[in-house]
Amino acid sequence: MDTNVKFMGPYMVSQEPPLYLSGITKEDLPEMVRVANLDQAIFNGTGTFLYPFLDSHAEQRLAGAERYRANRGYNGQWAMRTRPDGPLIGWISVYEFEEADWAKHPVTGRALKTVETGYWMSSEYAGQGLTSRAMLFIKEEIVVKELQAELFTADAYVWNRASQRVLEKIGMSVSVANKKVFIPKFGEEREVVTYVWYADGV
């Protein structure tokens, strides 16, 4: 693991249940492929993960993570684990926008420093509250404290209440209740809910 890149971890999110976060590495790729092919939950719940999920897809994910680290100087993709050196059980990513037309303050119209997030959890560990714990850690310790984001945002499919509950548990609220977004892997538009958190509490 590259210790010269910020935010690689490992971070202990909680002792009980045991939960850790650390940057995605080459060693994670076989388990990523296995988990993504357990069923179609990750395919159906995300915007870009494919099914079947191939070794080449995992390699592309790692290459993207490494490009982000090189460009930004910090890690933006983490594996959730039950041990500091344990196998990947889930994934969290953040992406910092320099400037986006939609990333404006709803009252003042000022451009905001914006971070977007996405995540998934293995069906083997779903329903245990681990994603919410890990996401709260990323929000508080990385997005707010380190990146000093003014706007934190995420999309969830309208049908995916489990994903929406994660965002609600970490203090995000609905900005757009139903919007259509074209998802290339599906070849069509899908309805999503946009969640936001503003640093000034607006």
MDTraj code that builds the backbone (N, CA, C; nanometers):
import mdtraj as md
import numpy as np

residues = "MET ASP THR ASN VAL LYS PHE MET GLY PRO TYR MET VAL SER GLN GLU PRO PRO LEU TYR LEU SER GLY ILE THR LYS GLU ASP LEU PRO GLU MET VAL ARG VAL ALA ASN LEU ASP GLN ALA ILE PHE ASN GLY THR GLY THR PHE LEU TYR PRO PHE LEU ASP SER HIS ALA GLU GLN ARG LEU ALA GLY ALA GLU ARG TYR ARG ALA ASN ARG GLY TYR ASN GLY GLN TRP ALA MET ARG THR ARG PRO ASP GLY PRO LEU ILE GLY TRP ILE SER VAL TYR GLU PHE GLU GLU ALA ASP TRP ALA LYS HIS PRO VAL THR GLY ARG ALA LEU LYS THR VAL GLU THR GLY TYR TRP MET SER SER GLU TYR ALA GLY GLN GLY LEU THR SER ARG ALA MET LEU PHE ILE LYS GLU GLU ILE VAL VAL LYS GLU LEU GLN ALA GLU LEU PHE THR ALA ASP ALA TYR VAL TRP ASN ARG ALA SER GLN ARG VAL LEU GLU LYS ILE GLY MET SER VAL SER VAL ALA ASN LYS LYS VAL PHE ILE PRO LYS PHE GLY GLU GLU ARG GLU VAL VAL THR TYR VAL TRP TYR ALA ASP GLY VAL".split()
xyz = np.array([
    [0.0843, -0.1199, 0.0000],
    [0.0000, 0.0000, 0.0000],
    [0.0874, 0.1243, 0.0000],
    [0.0538, 0.2223, -0.0828],
    [0.1326, 0.3443, -0.0960],
    [0.1084, 0.4347, 0.0240],
    [0.2096, 0.4452, 0.1097],
    [0.1954, 0.5270, 0.2308],
    [0.2151, 0.6748, 0.2024],
    [0.2537, 0.7099, 0.0786],
    [0.2721, 0.8507, 0.0434],
    [0.1417, 0.9181, 0.0021],
    [0.0377, 0.8392, -0.0191],
    [-0.0925, 0.8928, -0.0588],
    [-0.1798, 0.9090, 0.0652],
    [-0.2395, 1.0257, 0.0797],
    [-0.3245, 1.0512, 0.1966],
    [-0.4517, 0.9676, 0.1930],
    [-0.5005, 0.9372, 0.3113],
    [-0.6307, 0.8720, 0.3335],
    [-0.6354, 0.7263, 0.2866],
    [-0.5204, 0.6596, 0.2816],
    [-0.5209, 0.5180, 0.2449],
    [-0.5630, 0.4297, 0.3621],
    [-0.5446, 0.4768, 0.4853],
    [-0.5783, 0.3961, 0.6008],
    [-0.4662, 0.2992, 0.6339],
    [-0.4970, 0.1919, 0.7096],
    [-0.6331, 0.1505, 0.7486],
    [-0.6907, 0.2357, 0.8614],
    [-0.8216, 0.2545, 0.8577],
    [-0.8960, 0.3240, 0.9620],
    [-0.9855, 0.2234, 1.0339],
    [-0.9896, 0.2325, 1.1658],
    [-1.0859, 0.1525, 1.2403],
    [-1.2135, 0.2334, 1.2539],
    [-1.3204, 0.1864, 1.1935],
    [-1.4498, 0.2530, 1.2019],
    [-1.5193, 0.2160, 1.3315],
    [-1.5181, 0.0893, 1.3648],
    [-1.5761, 0.0441, 1.4918],
    [-1.5087, -0.0854, 1.5344],
    [-1.5020, -0.1032, 1.6677],
    [-1.4440, -0.2249, 1.7235],
    [-1.5462, -0.3378, 1.7268],
    [-1.6698, -0.2992, 1.7569],
    [-1.7778, -0.3973, 1.7641],
    [-1.9044, -0.3369, 1.7046],
    [-1.9503, -0.3829, 1.5896],
    [-1.8890, -0.4886, 1.5094],
    [-1.7577, -0.4427, 1.4463],
    [-1.6638, -0.5343, 1.4241],
    [-1.5356, -0.4944, 1.3660],
    [-1.5531, -0.4436, 1.2230],
    [-1.5027, -0.3230, 1.1998],
    [-1.5177, -0.2625, 1.0672],
    [-1.4011, -0.1684, 1.0416],
    [-1.3372, -0.1858, 0.9277],
    [-1.2202, -0.1074, 0.8907],
    [-1.2345, -0.0582, 0.7465],
    [-1.1616, 0.0486, 0.7173],
    [-1.1554, 0.1039, 0.5821],
    [-1.0101, 0.1200, 0.5412],
    [-0.9785, 0.0830, 0.4192],
    [-0.8462, 0.1124, 0.3645],
    [-0.8554, 0.1163, 0.2128],
    [-0.7562, 0.1805, 0.1528],
    [-0.7579, 0.2008, 0.0089],
    [-0.7569, 0.0711, -0.0704],
    [-0.8252, 0.0729, -0.1829],
    [-0.8286, -0.0417, -0.2730],
    [-0.6880, -0.0687, -0.3273],
    [-0.6481, -0.1966, -0.3292],
    [-0.5185, -0.2354, -0.3843],
    [-0.5362, -0.3518, -0.4816],
    [-0.4279, -0.3872, -0.5469],
    [-0.4305, -0.4985, -0.6423],
    [-0.4749, -0.6281, -0.5752],
    [-0.4384, -0.6444, -0.4483],
    [-0.4737, -0.7668, -0.3763],
    [-0.6247, -0.7810, -0.3575],
    [-0.6992, -0.6713, -0.3690],
    [-0.8450, -0.6751, -0.3510],
    [-0.9200, -0.7238, -0.4747],
    [-0.8541, -0.7269, -0.5885],
    [-0.9262, -0.7493, -0.7136],
    [-0.9941, -0.8859, -0.7232],
    [-0.9283, -0.9959, -0.6860],
    [-0.9995, -1.1246, -0.6946],
    [-1.1262, -1.1290, -0.6094],
    [-1.1192, -1.0706, -0.4891],
    [-1.2376, -1.0713, -0.4030],
    [-1.3448, -0.9775, -0.4568],
    [-1.3033, -0.8663, -0.5167],
    [-1.4002, -0.7764, -0.5787],
    [-1.4780, -0.8488, -0.6877],
    [-1.4068, -0.9261, -0.7688],
    [-1.4719, -1.0024, -0.8756],
    [-1.5675, -1.1055, -0.8167],
    [-1.5233, -1.1758, -0.7134],
    [-1.6091, -1.2779, -0.6523],
    [-1.7365, -1.2161, -0.5959],
    [-1.7214, -1.1085, -0.5191],
    [-1.8359, -1.0458, -0.4530],
    [-1.9333, -0.9880, -0.5556],
    [-1.8804, -0.9238, -0.6579],
    [-1.9670, -0.8611, -0.7586],
    [-2.0442, -0.9634, -0.8405],
    [-2.0008, -1.0888, -0.8365],
    [-2.0689, -1.1943, -0.9119],
    [-2.1508, -1.2884, -0.8244],
    [-2.1635, -1.2571, -0.6949],
    [-2.2459, -1.3409, -0.6073],
    [-2.3903, -1.3450, -0.6553],
    [-2.4384, -1.2283, -0.6953],
    [-2.5742, -1.2116, -0.7473],
    [-2.5737, -1.0813, -0.8260],
    [-2.6902, -1.0312, -0.8611],
    [-2.6952, -0.9078, -0.9398],
    [-2.7256, -0.7844, -0.8552],
    [-2.7116, -0.7952, -0.7231],
    [-2.7450, -0.6822, -0.6359],
    [-2.6567, -0.5610, -0.6633],
    [-2.5267, -0.5814, -0.6770],
    [-2.4357, -0.4696, -0.7019],
    [-2.4593, -0.4129, -0.8415],
    [-2.4796, -0.4989, -0.9385],
    [-2.5116, -0.4541, -1.0746],
    [-2.6379, -0.3691, -1.0753],
    [-2.7424, -0.4172, -1.0106],
    [-2.8706, -0.3462, -1.0123],
    [-2.8676, -0.2170, -0.9318],
    [-2.7865, -0.2126, -0.8256],
    [-2.7907, -0.0990, -0.7339],
    [-2.6936, 0.0126, -0.7636],
    [-2.6011, -0.0088, -0.8585],
    [-2.5008, 0.0927, -0.8884],
    [-2.5188, 0.1472, -1.0298],
    [-2.4439, 0.2532, -1.0573],
    [-2.4540, 0.3140, -1.1893],
    [-2.3575, 0.2576, -1.2912],
    [-2.2479, 0.1944, -1.2448],
    [-2.1429, 0.1562, -1.3398],
    [-2.0927, 0.0129, -1.3257],
    [-2.1124, -0.0532, -1.2131],
    [-2.0623, -0.1904, -1.1985],
    [-2.1412, -0.2854, -1.2888],
    [-2.0692, -0.3711, -1.3585],
    [-2.1297, -0.4587, -1.4586],
    [-2.1530, -0.5994, -1.4035],
    [-2.2334, -0.6755, -1.4763],
    [-2.2556, -0.8171, -1.4449],
    [-2.2688, -0.8941, -1.5751],
    [-2.1935, -1.0011, -1.5946],
    [-2.0905, -1.0473, -1.5015],
    [-1.9764, -0.9464, -1.4897],
    [-1.9117, -0.9471, -1.3742],
    [-1.8015, -0.8559, -1.3450],
    [-1.6715, -0.9329, -1.3672],
    [-1.5932, -0.8884, -1.4635],
    [-1.4746, -0.9614, -1.5079],
    [-1.3474, -0.9108, -1.4401],
    [-1.2419, -0.9898, -1.4503],
    [-1.1120, -0.9456, -1.3990],
    [-1.0724, -0.8118, -1.4611],
    [-1.1003, -0.7960, -1.5890],
    [-1.0648, -0.6712, -1.6579],
    [-1.1417, -0.5522, -1.6020],
    [-1.2653, -0.5746, -1.5596],
    [-1.3431, -0.4664, -1.4987],
    [-1.2808, -0.4242, -1.3659],
    [-1.2379, -0.5216, -1.2866],
    [-1.1739, -0.4908, -1.1587],
    [-1.0434, -0.4147, -1.1806],
    [-0.9678, -0.4553, -1.2815],
    [-0.8425, -0.3859, -1.3124],
    [-0.8689, -0.2413, -1.3533],
    [-0.9776, -0.2189, -1.4273],
    [-1.0146, -0.0825, -1.4653],
    [-1.0512, 0.0004, -1.3428],
    [-1.1175, -0.0625, -1.2457],
    [-1.1527, 0.0075, -1.1214],
    [-1.0272, 0.0519, -1.0476],
    [-0.9313, -0.0385, -1.0360],
    [-0.8072, -0.0042, -0.9673],
    [-0.7324, 0.1052, -1.0427],
    [-0.7284, 0.0954, -1.1751],
    [-0.6606, 0.1982, -1.2549],
    [-0.7255, 0.3344, -1.2338],
    [-0.8590, 0.3367, -1.2265],
    [-0.9291, 0.4623, -1.2001],
    [-0.8965, 0.5176, -1.0629],
    [-0.8889, 0.4291, -0.9633],
    [-0.8538, 0.4722, -0.8278],
    [-0.7127, 0.5291, -0.8248],
    [-0.6215, 0.4656, -0.8963],
    [-0.4827, 0.5130, -0.8981],
    [-0.4696, 0.6454, -0.9724],
    [-0.5476, 0.6644, -1.0786],
    [-0.5467, 0.7938, -1.1490],
    [-0.5966, 0.9045, -1.0575],
    [-0.7029, 0.8748, -0.9830],
    [-0.7574, 0.9757, -0.8919],
    [-0.6528, 1.0132, -0.7877],
    [-0.5843, 0.9139, -0.7318],
    [-0.4801, 0.9413, -0.6322],
    [-0.3695, 1.0267, -0.6915],
    [-0.3290, 0.9946, -0.8144],
    [-0.2218, 1.0696, -0.8792],
    [-0.2638, 1.2132, -0.9078],
    [-0.3878, 1.2324, -0.9503],
    [-0.4364, 1.3658, -0.9858],
    [-0.4658, 1.4516, -0.8639],
    [-0.5193, 1.3889, -0.7587],
    [-0.5653, 1.4645, -0.6423],
    [-0.4669, 1.4649, -0.5260],
    [-0.3816, 1.3648, -0.5228],
    [-0.2882, 1.3545, -0.4113],
    [-0.3468, 1.2880, -0.2889],
    [-0.4651, 1.2314, -0.3033],
    [-0.5251, 1.1574, -0.1923],
    [-0.6115, 1.0439, -0.2469],
    [-0.6350, 0.9453, -0.1624],
    [-0.7172, 0.8309, -0.1999],
    [-0.8648, 0.8654, -0.1912],
    [-0.9424, 0.8153, -0.2871],
    [-1.0863, 0.8400, -0.2848],
    [-1.1705, 0.7144, -0.2964],
    [-1.1063, 0.5974, -0.2854],
    [-1.1789, 0.4702, -0.2958],
    [-1.1310, 0.3765, -0.1852],
    [-1.2262, 0.3296, -0.1069],
    [-1.1927, 0.2450, 0.0078],
    [-1.2646, 0.1109, 0.0010],
    [-1.1974, 0.0090, 0.0521],
    [-1.2616, -0.1196, 0.0766],
    [-1.3086, -0.1218, 0.2212],
    [-1.4310, -0.1678, 0.2424],
    [-1.4766, -0.1992, 0.3774],
    [-1.4285, -0.3397, 0.4101],
    [-1.3814, -0.3594, 0.5340],
    [-1.3253, -0.4876, 0.5752],
    [-1.3646, -0.5158, 0.7199],
    [-1.3597, -0.6422, 0.7592],
    [-1.3857, -0.6779, 0.8992],
    [-1.2563, -0.6945, 0.9775],
    [-1.1418, -0.6866, 0.9096],
    [-1.0092, -0.6840, 0.9720],
    [-0.9249, -0.5827, 0.8955],
    [-0.8243, -0.5227, 0.9601],
    [-0.7423, -0.4245, 0.8885],
    [-0.6838, -0.4793, 0.7590],
    [-0.6459, -0.6074, 0.7602],
    [-0.5880, -0.6697, 0.6415],
    [-0.6808, -0.7748, 0.5818],
    [-0.8088, -0.7654, 0.6151],
    [-0.9055, -0.8648, 0.5694],
    [-0.9527, -0.8402, 0.4279],
    [-1.0298, -0.9342, 0.3743],
    [-1.0810, -0.9197, 0.2381],
    [-1.1860, -0.8098, 0.2272],
    [-1.1992, -0.7574, 0.1094],
    [-1.2997, -0.6554, 0.0785],
    [-1.4403, -0.7125, 0.0972],
    [-1.5253, -0.6371, 0.1684],
    [-1.6667, -0.6757, 0.1800],
    [-1.7588, -0.5702, 0.1196],
    [-1.7033, -0.4553, 0.0875],
    [-1.7819, -0.3473, 0.0287],
    [-1.6894, -0.2383, -0.0209],
    [-1.7479, -0.1362, -0.0803],
    [-1.6706, -0.0318, -0.1501],
    [-1.7352, 0.1033, -0.1236],
    [-1.6520, 0.2040, -0.0995],
    [-1.6982, 0.3430, -0.0904],
    [-1.6062, 0.4283, -0.1765],
    [-1.6635, 0.5175, -0.2538],
    [-1.5825, 0.6104, -0.3322],
    [-1.6317, 0.7526, -0.3103],
    [-1.5396, 0.8474, -0.3219],
    [-1.5764, 0.9888, -0.3238],
    [-1.5097, 1.0531, -0.4444],
    [-1.5750, 1.1554, -0.4964],
    [-1.5219, 1.2281, -0.6108],
    [-1.5419, 1.3769, -0.5857],
    [-1.4326, 1.4501, -0.5886],
    [-1.4376, 1.5945, -0.5634],
    [-1.4502, 1.6702, -0.6950],
    [-1.5505, 1.7576, -0.7015],
    [-1.5714, 1.8410, -0.8193],
    [-1.5010, 1.9748, -0.8011],
    [-1.4276, 2.0164, -0.9037],
    [-1.3688, 2.1503, -0.9008],
    [-1.4794, 2.2548, -0.9074],
    [-1.5694, 2.2345, -1.0034],
    [-1.6819, 2.3269, -1.0191],
    [-1.7874, 2.2583, -1.1049],
    [-1.9103, 2.2690, -1.0654],
    [-2.0203, 2.2117, -1.1426],
    [-2.1366, 2.3099, -1.1398],
    [-2.2067, 2.3214, -1.2516],
    [-2.3165, 2.4174, -1.2614],
    [-2.4235, 2.3933, -1.1555],
    [-2.4447, 2.2655, -1.1216],
    [-2.5509, 2.2325, -1.0265],
    [-2.5045, 2.2446, -0.8816],
    [-2.3726, 2.2606, -0.8606],
    [-2.3182, 2.2633, -0.7241],
    [-2.3154, 2.4065, -0.6709],
    [-2.4326, 2.4622, -0.6538],
    [-2.4457, 2.6002, -0.6072],
    [-2.5235, 2.6034, -0.4759],
    [-2.4979, 2.7058, -0.3975],
    [-2.5728, 2.7234, -0.2731],
    [-2.7178, 2.7575, -0.3072],
    [-2.8154, 2.6912, -0.2451],
    [-2.9558, 2.7127, -0.2825],
    [-3.0083, 2.8516, -0.2493],
    [-2.9403, 2.9241, -0.1615],
    [-2.9852, 3.0586, -0.1238],
    [-2.9017, 3.1658, -0.1927],
    [-2.7694, 3.1552, -0.1804],
    [-2.6818, 3.2600, -0.2330],
    [-2.6412, 3.2378, -0.3779],
    [-2.6511, 3.1142, -0.4261],
    [-2.6079, 3.0833, -0.5613],
    [-2.4578, 3.0697, -0.5766],
    [-2.3853, 3.0775, -0.4650],
    [-2.2393, 3.0670, -0.4697],
    [-2.1966, 2.9238, -0.5043],
    [-2.0925, 2.9119, -0.5866],
    [-2.0378, 2.7797, -0.6187],
    [-1.9797, 2.7169, -0.4929],
    [-2.0061, 2.5892, -0.4735],
    [-1.9650, 2.5194, -0.3521],
    [-1.8619, 2.4119, -0.3829],
    [-1.7700, 2.3917, -0.2896],
    [-1.6780, 2.2786, -0.2987],
    [-1.7593, 2.1522, -0.2747],
    [-1.7664, 2.0667, -0.3744],
    [-1.8620, 1.9562, -0.3743],
    [-1.7924, 1.8213, -0.3835],
    [-1.8405, 1.7281, -0.3034],
    [-1.7923, 1.5899, -0.3070],
    [-1.9125, 1.4985, -0.3258],
    [-1.9016, 1.4087, -0.4229],
    [-2.0065, 1.3107, -0.4500],
    [-1.9595, 1.1737, -0.4024],
    [-2.0524, 1.0904, -0.3596],
    [-2.0151, 0.9581, -0.3102],
    [-2.0992, 0.8480, -0.3727],
    [-2.0445, 0.7279, -0.3693],
    [-2.1157, 0.6073, -0.4098],
    [-2.0639, 0.4913, -0.3270],
    [-2.1387, 0.3834, -0.3208],
    [-2.0991, 0.2724, -0.2337],
    [-2.1783, 0.1474, -0.2681],
    [-2.1253, 0.0344, -0.2266],
    [-2.2013, -0.0906, -0.2304],
    [-2.1487, -0.1847, -0.1226],
    [-2.2316, -0.2774, -0.0834],
    [-2.1961, -0.3765, 0.0182],
    [-2.2247, -0.5160, -0.0360],
    [-2.1362, -0.6102, -0.0064],
    [-2.1580, -0.7491, -0.0444],
    [-2.2896, -0.7995, 0.0133],
    [-2.3615, -0.8781, -0.0641],
    [-2.4867, -0.9353, -0.0141],
    [-2.4625, -1.0260, 0.1059],
    [-2.3391, -1.0715, 0.1245],
    [-2.3055, -1.1551, 0.2401],
    [-2.3062, -1.0759, 0.3705],
    [-2.2961, -0.9437, 0.3609],
    [-2.2903, -0.8587, 0.4804],
    [-2.4012, -0.7540, 0.4835],
    [-2.4913, -0.7577, 0.3884],
    [-2.5989, -0.6582, 0.3816],
    [-2.6914, -0.6700, 0.5020],
    [-2.7494, -0.5564, 0.5410],
    [-2.8483, -0.5555, 0.6479],
    [-2.7919, -0.5550, 0.7878],
    [-2.6597, -0.5357, 0.8029],
    [-2.5966, -0.5355, 0.9346],
    [-2.5611, -0.3956, 0.9836],
    [-2.5928, -0.2940, 0.9042],
    [-2.5627, -0.1566, 0.9434],
    [-2.4187, -0.1149, 0.9210],
    [-2.3402, -0.1984, 0.8551],
    [-2.1987, -0.1679, 0.8356],
    [-2.1779, -0.0526, 0.7378],
    [-2.2584, -0.0484, 0.6334],
    [-2.2426, 0.0582, 0.5343],
    [-2.2678, 0.1947, 0.5963],
    [-2.3698, 0.2057, 0.6799],
    [-2.4006, 0.3335, 0.7450],
    [-2.2854, 0.3781, 0.8340],
    [-2.2281, 0.2848, 0.9096],
    [-2.1142, 0.3180, 0.9963],
    [-1.9959, 0.3677, 0.9138],
    [-1.9658, 0.2951, 0.8073],
    [-1.8517, 0.3326, 0.7246],
    [-1.8749, 0.4654, 0.6535],
    [-1.9963, 0.4860, 0.6048],
    [-2.0272, 0.6102, 0.5351],
    [-2.0229, 0.7301, 0.6285],
    [-2.0686, 0.7133, 0.7515],
    [-2.0618, 0.8229, 0.8480],
    [-1.9167, 0.8592, 0.8763],
    [-1.8309, 0.7586, 0.8876],
    [-1.6883, 0.7841, 0.9089],
    [-1.6304, 0.8624, 0.7916],
    [-1.6585, 0.8184, 0.6695],
    [-1.6061, 0.8883, 0.5518],
    [-1.6568, 1.0318, 0.5475],
    [-1.7835, 1.0498, 0.5756],
    [-1.8402, 1.1848, 0.5736],
    [-1.7720, 1.2744, 0.6764],
    [-1.7642, 1.2291, 0.8007],
    [-1.7139, 1.3146, 0.9083],
    [-1.5623, 1.3319, 0.9042],
    [-1.4899, 1.2226, 0.8822],
    [-1.3443, 1.2265, 0.8950],
    [-1.2724, 1.2653, 0.7663],
    [-1.3294, 1.2324, 0.6523],
    [-1.2632, 1.2627, 0.5250],
    [-1.3296, 1.3806, 0.4543],
    [-1.4586, 1.3688, 0.4268],
    [-1.5276, 1.4697, 0.3457],
    [-1.5343, 1.6043, 0.4169],
    [-1.5709, 1.6031, 0.5441],
    [-1.5873, 1.7282, 0.6182],
    [-1.4546, 1.7767, 0.6764],
    [-1.3898, 1.6919, 0.7553],
    [-1.2700, 1.7350, 0.8281],
    [-1.1504, 1.7571, 0.7362],
    [-1.1268, 1.6648, 0.6451],
    [-1.0066, 1.6720, 0.5617],
    [-1.0291, 1.7501, 0.4321],
    [-1.1338, 1.7167, 0.3599],
    [-1.1582, 1.7828, 0.2314],
    [-1.2318, 1.9150, 0.2462],
    [-1.2936, 1.9356, 0.3620],
    [-1.3672, 2.0592, 0.3916],
    [-1.4715, 2.0896, 0.2841],
    [-1.5449, 1.9861, 0.2482],
    [-1.6505, 2.0022, 0.1481],
    [-1.7632, 2.0888, 0.2022],
    [-1.8219, 2.1670, 0.1132],
    [-1.9371, 2.2491, 0.1491],
    [-2.0681, 2.1825, 0.1095],
    [-2.0594, 2.0906, 0.0140],
    [-2.1759, 2.0153, -0.0321],
    [-2.1346, 1.8702, -0.0521],
    [-2.2103, 1.7804, 0.0092],
    [-2.1883, 1.6360, -0.0041],
    [-2.3141, 1.5790, -0.0667],
    [-2.2991, 1.5015, -0.1732],
    [-2.4166, 1.4590, -0.2487],
    [-2.4060, 1.3136, -0.2929],
    [-2.5210, 1.2513, -0.3140],
    [-2.5266, 1.1127, -0.3614],
    [-2.6611, 1.0879, -0.4264],
    [-2.6624, 0.9947, -0.5194],
    [-2.7867, 0.9495, -0.5822],
    [-2.8146, 0.8058, -0.5416],
    [-2.9424, 0.7730, -0.5291],
    [-2.9853, 0.6348, -0.5067],
    [-3.1054, 0.6094, -0.5963],
    [-3.1151, 0.4898, -0.6486],
    [-3.2322, 0.4577, -0.7299],
    [-3.3591, 0.4689, -0.6458],
    [-3.4665, 0.5130, -0.7094],
    [-3.5931, 0.5337, -0.6391],
    [-3.6381, 0.4072, -0.5664],
    [-3.6158, 0.2928, -0.6268],
    [-3.6620, 0.1666, -0.5675],
    [-3.5739, 0.1197, -0.4517],
    [-3.4533, 0.1772, -0.4394],
    [-3.3538, 0.1239, -0.3458],
    [-3.3616, 0.1928, -0.2094],
    [-3.4600, 0.1533, -0.1309],
    [-3.4790, 0.2161, -0.0001],
    [-3.3628, 0.1869, 0.0947],
    [-3.2991, 0.0719, 0.0811],
    [-3.1861, 0.0402, 0.1688],
    [-3.0741, 0.1417, 0.1500],
    [-3.0445, 0.1755, 0.0257],
    [-2.9411, 0.2745, -0.0026],
    [-2.9836, 0.4126, 0.0462],
    [-3.1102, 0.4454, 0.0281],
    [-3.1603, 0.5745, 0.0756],
    [-3.1501, 0.5851, 0.2277],
    [-3.1764, 0.4760, 0.2974],
    [-3.1687, 0.4789, 0.4446],
    [-3.0265, 0.5043, 0.4926],
    [-2.9286, 0.4512, 0.4204],
    [-2.7892, 0.4789, 0.4553],
    [-2.7636, 0.6290, 0.4537],
    [-2.8073, 0.6952, 0.3479],
    [-2.7848, 0.8394, 0.3339],
    [-2.8611, 0.9182, 0.4392],
    [-2.9806, 0.8748, 0.4713],
    [-3.0592, 0.9424, 0.5747],
    [-2.9940, 0.9266, 0.7116],
    [-2.9385, 0.8097, 0.7393],
    [-2.8748, 0.7843, 0.8693],
    [-2.7514, 0.8705, 0.8912],
    [-2.6856, 0.9123, 0.7833],
    [-2.5653, 0.9939, 0.8006],
    [-2.5952, 1.1431, 0.7868],
    [-2.7234, 1.1787, 0.7914],
    [-2.7604, 1.3195, 0.7989],
    [-2.7846, 1.3888, 0.6673],
    [-2.8031, 1.3131, 0.5597],
    [-2.8323, 1.3743, 0.4305],
    [-2.9827, 1.3800, 0.4098],
    [-3.0271, 1.4734, 0.3282],
    [-3.1706, 1.4901, 0.3043],
    [-3.1983, 1.4958, 0.1547],
    [-3.3234, 1.4704, 0.1195],
    [-3.3622, 1.4656, -0.0213],
    [-3.3605, 1.6056, -0.0818],
    [-3.2917, 1.6177, -0.1941],
    [-3.2904, 1.7425, -0.2700],
    [-3.3849, 1.7334, -0.3889],
    [-3.3774, 1.6224, -0.4607],
    [-3.4665, 1.5963, -0.5738],
    [-3.5246, 1.4572, -0.5533],
    [-3.6563, 1.4495, -0.5402],
    [-3.7199, 1.3228, -0.5030],
    [-3.7280, 1.2244, -0.6180],
    [-3.7287, 1.2746, -0.7389],
    [-3.7449, 1.1835, -0.8519],
    [-3.6935, 1.2520, -0.9781],
    [-3.5786, 1.2079, -1.0255],
    [-3.5287, 1.2614, -1.1524],
    [-3.4794, 1.1460, -1.2385],
    [-3.4873, 1.1636, -1.3687],
    [-3.4449, 1.0594, -1.4610],
    [-3.3013, 1.0851, -1.5059],
    [-3.2200, 0.9814, -1.4950],
    [-3.0789, 0.9893, -1.5324],
    [-3.0484, 0.8753, -1.6288],
    [-2.9796, 0.9060, -1.7371],
    [-2.9432, 0.8004, -1.8314],
    [-2.8283, 0.7189, -1.7745],
    [-2.8475, 0.5878, -1.7659],
    [-2.7459, 0.4966, -1.7143],
    [-2.6940, 0.4145, -1.8319],
    [-2.5713, 0.4406, -1.8771],
    [-2.5210, 0.3741, -1.9983],
    [-2.5279, 0.2220, -1.9932],
    [-2.4983, 0.1620, -1.8791],
    [-2.4944, 0.0148, -1.8770],
    [-2.6332, -0.0467, -1.8970],
    [-2.7371, 0.0283, -1.8612],
    [-2.8733, -0.0191, -1.8843],
    [-2.9267, 0.0245, -2.0207],
    [-2.8615, 0.1248, -2.0796],
    [-2.9057, 0.1753, -2.2086],
    [-3.0361, 0.2519, -2.2018],
    [-3.0694, 0.3035, -2.0842],
    [-3.1954, 0.3758, -2.0678],
    [-3.1893, 0.4649, -1.9446],
    [-3.2918, 0.5492, -1.9296],
    [-3.3015, 0.6334, -1.8113],
    [-3.3574, 0.5534, -1.6941],
    [-3.3074, 0.5853, -1.5748],
    [-3.3593, 0.5277, -1.4516],
    [-3.3915, 0.6424, -1.3549],
    [-3.4897, 0.6203, -1.2688],
    [-3.5299, 0.7230, -1.1730],
    [-3.4433, 0.7146, -1.0477],
    [-3.3905, 0.8304, -1.0066],
    [-3.3056, 0.8358, -0.8879],
    [-3.3551, 0.9436, -0.7923],
    [-3.3135, 0.9302, -0.6682],
    [-3.3350, 1.0312, -0.5651],
    [-3.1994, 1.0932, -0.5346],
    [-3.1915, 1.2252, -0.5326],
    [-3.0666, 1.2938, -0.5002],
    [-3.0697, 1.3404, -0.3554],
    [-2.9662, 1.3019, -0.2819],
    [-2.9510, 1.3421, -0.1418],
    [-2.8363, 1.4414, -0.1298],
    [-2.8507, 1.5360, -0.0362],
    [-2.7471, 1.6369, -0.0155],
    [-2.7256, 1.6624, 0.1334],
    [-2.6086, 1.7148, 0.1625],
    [-2.5756, 1.7678, 0.2953],
    [-2.4959, 1.8943, 0.2723],
    [-2.5380, 2.0048, 0.3358],
    [-2.4684, 2.1326, 0.3247],
    [-2.3939, 2.1622, 0.4540],
    [-2.2706, 2.2091, 0.4406],
    [-2.1885, 2.2370, 0.5579],
    [-2.2492, 2.3441, 0.6468],
    [-2.3220, 2.4387, 0.5863],
    [-2.3805, 2.5463, 0.6668],
    [-2.5200, 2.5117, 0.7168],
    [-2.5644, 2.3887, 0.6909],
    [-2.6919, 2.3426, 0.7457],
    [-2.8145, 2.3982, 0.6784],
    [-2.8000, 2.4574, 0.5607],
    [-2.9151, 2.5189, 0.4931],
    [-3.0208, 2.4147, 0.4596],
])
top = md.Topology()
chain = top.add_chain()
for i, resn in enumerate(residues, 1):
    res = top.add_residue(resn, chain, resSeq=i)
    for name in ("N", "CA", "C"):
        top.add_atom(name, md.element.get_by_symbol(name[0]), res)
traj = md.Trajectory(xyz[None], top)
